[in-house]
Amino acid sequence: MTRSFGFTLSATDGRARTGRIDTPRGEIRTPAFMPVGTAATVKAMMPENVRATGADILLGNTYHLMLRPGSDRVARLGGLHKFMNWERPILTDSGGFQVMSLAGLRKLTEEGVKFKSHIDGSVHNLTPERSMEIQAELGSDIVMCFDECPALPADEKRVAESMRLSMRWAQRSRDAFGDRPGHALFGIMQGGLSPELREESAEALRGIGFDGYAIGGLAVGEGQEAMFDVLDYAPGLLPEDQPRYLMGVGKPDDLVGGVKRGVDMFDCVLPSRSGRTGQAFTRRGVVNIKNARHQDDPRPLDESCDCPCCRNYSRAYLHHVMRAKEIISSMLMTWHNLHYYQVLMSEMREAISAGRFDTWEAGFHAERAQGDIEPL
């Protein structure tokens, strides 16, 4: 087993890339989708079942874990991997996005952010140094810089000020991270929808030097077309020989569009959150299992899917347990969605390796355009 962090590209097809990230806890096949385990759990899933879907890595959330149960407690209990029974790689975000979007009254200064917990109103300070300390206590394999992410739309002056603050915080994060063999630190590019600001941000990050680079500040209200416009150039501003991670994305067609444009890593709550609310992702688009058309349907969600949900349960059963608010509905639907996402990533890796990504992509969109199977 490798003892250091490294990235190897094995094939490219256009701008799409496939390869692997090596960590002391195992390899991550790219392009990779990371299920979100916000509070040390992927909701409605056992860790071994998440692994069974094909996931190589999970995401944990610094903001939530620092507030409850506390990173110091997790450290005393052996670190996040042991705490949540997931021995493979874990990436932790920096907490910046959640502070901006979830926390109560908050005060942003050059030093960091002072905020009130959304749980109990207690006051906390989060700085680049404190974020690095918390993530070290959690013991995550990939650590994210502390940054600020303004919601879009925002005027360019505000976006520029925010990006430059994030770049100063990136340097402080790098300094505070120090030398941690086997652990990686990723910088986060900001700059909204401005090519000039994105280029300035990428240049600053390359100057500091990181183990990988994230594209932040997208999927925050700008819409897919605007996001793809940024991704047409942003990944190319980052080093070719290191992983590129698009944060908080997304829907299946977002992932396909991101991979096509050179992105290696993704995370999103969508497959698990949608599963809990009755939305299933299939090759033929999204199925709302709560619709009455499914109540007498003995067929599976997706006949071409071999997840336990599709192998063993009918649409009629899934409709029933979802309407009855039974816990198994969240479990089965989440398992299916996470499985679907991992199959999607696997197919893209194979298509890139075979040099037929464009053909695969055309088939992906054509199948989705058919819509769900006809009702009985």
C-alpha positions in Angstrom: 0.0 0.0 0.0 1.3 3.4 -1.0 2.5 5.6 1.9 2.2 9.0 0.2 -0.3 11.1 -1.7 0.0 11.2 -5.4 -2.0 11.6 -8.7 -1.5 9.6 -11.8 -3.3 10.3 -15.1 -3.8 7.1 -17.1 -5.8 8.4 -20.1 -7.3 11.5 -21.6 -10.0 11.9 -24.3 -10.4 15.5 -25.3 -10.3 17.4 -22.0 -11.8 14.4 -20.1 -9.3 12.6 -17.9 -9.1 9.4 -16.0 -6.6 8.2 -13.5 -6.1 7.6 -9.8 -5.3 9.4 -6.6 -3.1 7.4 -4.2 -3.4 7.8 -0.5 -2.2 5.8 2.5 -5.8 4.6 2.9 -6.2 3.4 -0.6 -6.6 4.6 -4.2 -9.4 6.9 -5.5 -10.3 6.2 -9.1 -11.0 9.4 -11.1 -13.2 10.9 -12.2 -14.6 10.3 -8.7 -17.9 11.1 -7.0 -17.7 11.5 -3.2 -20.9 10.8 -1.2 -21.5 13.4 1.4 -21.2 12.2 5.0 -21.9 15.6 6.6 -22.0 14.6 10.3 -19.9 11.5 10.1 -22.7 9.5 8.3 -24.1 9.3 4.8 -27.7 9.6 5.8 -29.7 6.3 5.7 -26.6 4.3 4.7 -24.3 1.9 6.5 -20.6 2.7 5.6 -20.1 -0.8 4.2 -23.1 -0.3 1.9 -21.7 3.0 0.7 -18.5 1.2 -0.2 -20.6 -1.5 -1.9 -21.9 1.1 -4.3 -18.4 1.7 -5.5 -17.4 4.8 -3.6 -13.7 5.1 -2.9 -13.9 8.3 -0.7 -16.4 10.2 1.4 -16.7 13.8 2.3 -17.0 15.0 5.9 -18.1 18.5 7.1 -15.8 20.6 9.3 -18.5 23.0 10.3 -21.0 20.4 11.5 -18.4 18.2 13.2 -16.7 21.1 15.0 -20.1 22.0 16.5 -21.2 18.4 17.2 -19.7 16.2 18.5 -16.6 18.4 18.5 -13.3 17.6 16.6 -11.5 17.2 20.0 -13.8 14.4 20.9 -13.5 12.8 17.5 -9.7 12.9 18.0 -9.9 11.4 21.5 -11.9 8.6 20.0 -9.3 7.7 17.4 -10.1 10.1 14.5 -13.0 10.3 12.0 -12.2 7.1 10.1 -12.5 5.0 13.3 -15.3 7.0 14.7 -17.6 6.4 11.7 -16.2 3.0 10.7 -14.9 4.1 7.3 -11.3 3.0 6.7 -10.9 4.5 3.2 -10.0 8.1 2.3 -12.0 11.0 3.7 -12.0 14.6 2.4 -13.1 17.3 4.8 -14.3 20.7 3.5 -13.1 23.8 5.4 -16.3 24.9 6.9 -16.3 28.2 5.1 -19.3 27.5 2.9 -21.5 26.4 5.8 -20.5 29.3 7.9 -21.7 31.6 5.1 -24.9 29.7 4.4 -26.0 28.2 7.7 -24.6 30.0 10.7 -26.5 32.8 12.5 -25.2 36.3 13.0 -21.7 36.3 11.6 -18.9 38.8 11.3 -16.3 38.5 8.6 -12.9 40.1 9.1 -9.4 39.6 7.7 -8.8 37.3 10.7 -11.7 34.9 9.9 -15.3 34.5 10.7 -17.1 34.9 14.1 -20.5 33.2 14.0 -23.3 31.7 16.0 -24.0 28.0 15.9 -27.2 27.1 14.1 -27.6 24.3 16.8 -27.5 26.2 20.1 -26.5 29.8 19.3 -23.0 29.4 20.9 -20.4 31.8 19.5 -17.4 30.4 17.6 -14.4 31.8 15.6 -13.3 30.0 12.5 -10.0 31.1 10.9 -7.7 29.5 8.4 -5.5 28.3 11.3 -8.4 26.9 13.3 -9.9 25.2 10.3 -6.5 23.4 9.7 -6.4 22.4 13.4 -10.0 21.0 13.3 -9.3 19.0 10.1 -6.1 17.6 11.6 -8.0 16.5 14.7 -10.5 14.8 12.4 -7.6 13.1 10.7 -9.0 13.5 7.1 -6.8 12.5 4.2 -7.6 15.5 2.0 -7.9 18.8 3.8 -9.5 21.9 2.1 -8.2 25.5 2.5 -10.4 27.9 4.5 -12.1 30.2 2.0 -15.1 32.5 1.6 -17.7 31.8 -1.0 -20.1 34.6 -1.8 -23.5 33.6 -3.2 -24.2 34.5 -6.8 -25.4 36.8 -8.2 -22.9 39.3 -6.6 -21.3 42.3 -8.1 -17.8 41.9 -9.4 -16.2 44.2 -6.8 -17.6 42.0 -4.0 -16.5 38.8 -5.8 -13.0 40.3 -6.3 -12.6 41.3 -2.7 -13.9 37.9 -1.5 -11.5 36.0 -3.9 -8.5 38.0 -2.8 -9.4 37.5 0.9 -9.6 33.7 0.1 -6.2 33.8 -1.5 -4.7 35.4 1.6 -6.5 32.7 3.7 -5.1 30.1 1.3 -1.6 31.1 2.2 -2.4 31.1 5.9 -4.0 27.6 5.5 -0.8 26.3 3.7 1.4 27.8 6.5 -0.8 26.3 9.3 -1.1 22.9 7.5 2.6 22.4 7.8 4.2 19.1 6.9 1.8 16.1 7.2 3.1 13.2 5.2 0.3 11.1 3.7 -2.2 14.0 4.0 -3.0 16.4 1.2 -4.1 20.1 1.2 -6.2 21.4 -1.7 -6.4 25.1 -2.6 -9.7 26.5 -3.8 -10.1 28.8 -6.8 -12.7 31.5 -6.5 -13.7 34.4 -8.8 -17.3 34.0 -9.6 -18.1 34.1 -13.3 -15.2 36.4 -14.2 -12.4 34.8 -16.3 -10.0 37.5 -15.2 -10.7 36.9 -11.5 -10.5 33.1 -12.0 -7.1 33.5 -13.6 -5.8 35.7 -10.9 -7.0 33.2 -8.3 -5.4 30.2 -10.1 -2.1 32.1 -10.4 -2.1 32.9 -6.6 -2.9 29.2 -5.8 -0.2 27.9 -8.1 2.3 30.3 -6.5 1.5 28.9 -3.0 1.5 25.3 -4.2 -1.0 22.6 -3.2 -1.5 18.9 -3.6 -4.7 19.4 -5.6 -7.0 22.3 -6.6 -10.7 22.9 -6.3 -13.0 25.0 -8.3 -15.2 26.8 -5.7 -18.0 29.3 -6.0 -20.1 27.5 -8.5 -23.5 25.7 -8.1 -24.5 28.6 -5.9 -27.3 29.9 -7.9 -25.7 30.8 -11.3 -27.4 28.0 -13.3 -25.8 25.2 -15.4 -25.1 27.3 -18.5 -23.1 29.9 -16.6 -21.3 27.1 -14.6 -20.3 25.3 -17.8 -19.1 28.7 -19.3 -16.6 28.9 -16.3 -15.7 25.2 -16.6 -14.8 25.8 -20.3 -11.7 27.5 -19.1 -11.2 27.2 -15.4 -9.8 23.6 -15.1 -7.2 24.5 -17.7 -5.9 27.3 -15.4 -4.9 24.6 -12.9 -1.9 22.3 -13.0 -2.4 19.3 -15.3 -0.6 16.9 -13.1 -2.8 17.4 -10.0 -6.4 16.6 -9.1 -9.1 19.1 -10.0 -12.2 19.1 -7.8 -15.5 20.8 -8.5 -17.1 21.5 -5.2 -20.8 20.8 -4.5 -21.8 19.5 -7.9 -24.2 18.0 -8.8 -26.9 16.5 -11.0 -25.9 13.7 -13.3 -25.7 15.9 -16.4 -23.6 18.4 -14.3 -21.1 15.5 -13.6 -20.9 14.5 -17.3 -20.4 18.2 -18.3 -17.8 18.6 -15.7 -15.8 15.5 -16.6 -16.0 16.5 -20.3 -14.3 19.8 -19.3 -11.5 18.3 -17.3 -12.8 17.8 -13.7 -11.6 14.8 -11.7 -13.6 15.0 -8.4 -17.1 15.9 -7.4 -19.3 15.8 -4.3 -23.0 16.6 -3.7 -25.8 15.9 -1.3 -28.2 15.4 -4.2 -28.3 11.5 -4.5 -28.8 11.0 -0.8 -31.1 14.0 -0.2 -33.2 13.1 -3.2 -33.5 9.5 -2.1 -35.0 10.6 1.2 -37.6 12.7 -0.6 -38.7 10.1 -3.2 -36.6 11.2 -6.2 -34.7 8.4 -8.0 -32.0 9.0 -10.6 -32.2 6.5 -13.5 -30.8 6.1 -17.0 -34.0 7.5 -18.3 -34.1 10.6 -16.0 -35.6 11.3 -12.6 -38.5 9.2 -11.2 -40.7 10.6 -8.5 -41.7 7.4 -6.7 -44.5 9.2 -4.8 -46.6 9.6 -7.9 -49.7 7.5 -7.9 -48.8 5.9 -11.3 -46.3 3.7 -9.4 -48.7 2.2 -6.8 -49.6 -0.9 -8.7 -46.3 -1.2 -10.7 -44.4 -4.5 -10.1 -41.4 -3.4 -12.1 -38.1 -2.2 -10.6 -37.1 1.5 -10.6 -34.6 0.7 -13.4 -34.5 -2.7 -15.0 -30.8 -2.3 -16.0 -29.7 -1.5 -12.5 -28.3 -4.3 -10.2 -28.4 -2.4 -6.9 -30.3 -4.2 -4.1 -33.2 -1.8 -4.4 -33.8 -2.6 -8.1 -33.0 -6.3 -7.7 -35.4 -7.0 -4.8 -38.2 -4.3 -4.6 -40.9 -3.1 -6.9 -42.0 0.5 -7.7 -45.2 -0.4 -6.0 -43.4 -1.3 -2.7 -41.1 1.8 -2.9 -44.2 4.0 -3.5 -45.9 2.4 -0.5 -43.0 2.8 2.0 -42.3 6.3 0.8 -45.9 7.4 1.3 -46.1 5.6 4.6 -42.8 7.4 5.6 -41.1 4.1 6.5 -37.4 4.4 7.2 -36.6 1.7 4.6 -37.8 4.0 1.9 -34.9 6.4 2.6 -32.5 3.4 2.8 -33.4 1.8 -0.5 -33.8 5.0 -2.5 -30.5 6.4 -1.2 -28.7 3.1 -2.0 -30.1 3.2 -5.5 -29.1 6.8 -6.1 -25.6 6.4 -4.8 -25.2 3.2 -6.9 -26.4 5.0 -10.0 -23.9 7.8 -9.4 -21.0 5.4 -9.0 -22.0 3.4 -12.1 -22.1 6.8 -14.0 -18.5 7.6 -12.9 -17.4 4.0 -13.7 -18.8 4.3 -17.2 -17.1 7.6 -17.8 -13.8 6.2 -16.7 -14.2 3.3 -19.1 -15.3 5.6 -22.0 -12.3 7.9 -21.5 -9.9 4.9 -21.3 -11.3 3.6 -24.6 -11.2 7.0 -26.3 -15.0 7.0 -26.9 -16.2 9.6 -24.4 -18.2 11.6 -27.0 -20.0 8.5 -28.2 -20.8 7.5 -24.6 -22.0 11.1 -23.8 -24.3 11.2 -26.8 -25.9 7.9 -25.6 -26.2 9.2 -22.0 -28.2 12.2 -23.2 -30.3 10.3 -25.7 -31.4 7.7 -23.1 -32.3 10.4 -20.6 -34.3 12.2 -23.2 -36.6 9.2 -23.6 -38.1 9.9 -20.1 -39.4 7.2 -17.7 -40.8 3.9 -19.0 -44.5 4.0 -19.9 -47.0 3.4 -17.0 -48.7 0.1 -17.0 
